[in-house]
Amino acid sequence: MADFYFTMNRDEPLRKLMIAFCERRKLGDYRSLRYHLNGDRIRGHQTPNELELENDDVIDAWIEQMGGAGFSWS
């Protein structure tokens, strides 16, 4: 996927970013993805100040998948 750049105030919840990302990518509800910064999961209520984000930091977005019964190989 191509890069996504977003500018926001440092004290705004990251939910704003997450919603905009999903709308632009036509991914549906922002809560259907998991968001990570340097391997740590982040939540929509957190702010850039809270996470000490800097310009050019990268947030990864992953489609959340629920596990299934799995397979049994014999």
ABEGO torsion letter per residue (X at the ends): XBBBBBBBBAABBAAAAAAAAAAAAGAEBAAABBBBBGGBBBBAABBAAAAGBBBGBBBBBBBBBBBBAEBBBX
